[in-house]
Amino acid sequence: MRAEKLLRKQVESEIKRRRYVVYTLLLLSILYVTATLVIGERGLMRYFELSHKEKTLKTEVAKLQSDNTKLKGVIDSYENNNFYIEKHARENFGLAGKDEYIYIYEDE
C-alpha cells in the first residue's frame, strides 16, 4: 500500500511536470506567433507603415498631377498666344517691344 502511494505520487508528479512543459511550450509558441504577427516582416507594424506610405504617395501623386495640368496649360498658352511670350520676355529678360523704353531705377 505504501508502494502504491509512492508510485501514485511519482505518476502525479510526472503528469504535472509534463503539463508544465506542454503549457510552457504552448505559451512560448503563442508569444512567438503574436510577436511575428505584430513585429515581423509581414506584421501589423509593417502593414501600418506601408499603409501610411501609400497614403502619402497618393497625396503626392495627386499634387504632381495637378501641377502637371497647370504646366500643360502654361505650355499651351505659350504655344498658342504671343501675348504670353512677350510678357515672359519683358518680365524675365528685360526686353522691350518697338517704340518702348525701359526705365531702370537705382536704389539709394
C-alpha positions in Angstrom: 0.0 0.0 0.0 2.8 2.3 0.8 4.4 1.5 -2.5 1.2 2.3 -4.3 1.0 5.7 -2.8 4.6 6.4 -3.6 4.0 5.2 -7.2 0.9 7.3 -7.4 2.8 10.4 -6.2 5.5 9.8 -8.8 2.9 9.4 -11.6 1.1 12.6 -10.5 4.4 14.4 -10.3 5.4 13.3 -13.8 1.9 14.4 -15.1 2.4 17.8 -13.5 5.8 18.1 -15.0 4.6 17.2 -18.5 1.7 19.6 -18.2 4.1 22.3 -17.1 6.4 21.6 -20.1 3.4 21.5 -22.5 1.9 24.7 -21.2 5.3 26.4 -21.3 5.8 25.3 -24.9 2.3 26.4 -25.8 2.8 29.8 -24.2 6.1 30.3 -25.9 4.6 29.3 -29.3 1.7 31.8 -28.8 4.2 34.5 -27.8 6.3 33.8 -30.9 3.3 33.8 -33.3 2.0 37.0 -31.7 5.4 38.7 -32.0 5.7 37.6 -35.6 2.2 38.9 -36.4 2.9 42.3 -34.8 6.6 42.9 -35.5 7.5 40.6 -38.3 8.3 41.4 -41.9 4.7 41.0 -42.9 3.3 42.0 -39.5 0.9 44.7 -38.4 3.6 47.3 -37.8 4.9 46.9 -41.3 1.3 47.0 -42.6 0.6 50.3 -40.9 3.9 51.7 -42.1 3.2 50.7 -45.7 -0.4 52.0 -45.4 0.8 55.4 -44.3 3.4 55.5 -47.0 0.7 54.6 -49.6 -1.5 57.5 -48.4 1.5 59.9 -48.6 2.4 58.7 -52.1 -1.2 59.0 -53.3 -1.3 62.6 -52.0 2.0 63.4 -53.7 0.8 61.8 -57.0 -2.4 63.9 -56.9 -0.4 67.1 -56.2 2.0 66.3 -59.1 -0.9 65.6 -61.4 -2.4 68.9 -60.5 0.9 70.7 -61.1 1.3 68.8 -64.4 -2.1 70.0 -65.5 -1.2 73.6 -64.7 2.1 73.4 -66.5 0.4 71.9 -69.6 -2.0 74.9 -69.5 1.0 77.3 -69.4 2.8 75.5 -72.2 -0.4 75.6 -74.3 -0.7 79.4 -73.6 2.9 80.0 -74.7 2.4 77.9 -77.8 -0.8 79.4 -78.9 -0.7 83.0 -77.7 2.0 85.5 -78.5 0.9 87.8 -75.6 2.3 85.3 -73.0 5.6 85.0 -74.9 6.0 88.8 -74.9 5.0 89.1 -71.3 7.6 86.4 -70.3 10.3 88.1 -72.3 9.6 91.5 -70.7 9.3 90.3 -67.2 12.2 87.8 -67.1 14.7 89.1 -69.6 14.1 92.9 -69.5 13.3 93.1 -73.2 11.1 95.8 -74.8 9.0 96.0 -77.9 9.2 98.5 -80.7 8.8 102.1 -79.5 9.1 101.1 -75.9 11.6 102.3 -73.3 12.9 100.5 -70.2 13.4 102.6 -67.1 15.9 101.4 -64.6 15.7 102.9 -61.1 18.7 102.7 -58.8 18.1 102.1 -55.1 19.5 104.7 -52.8 
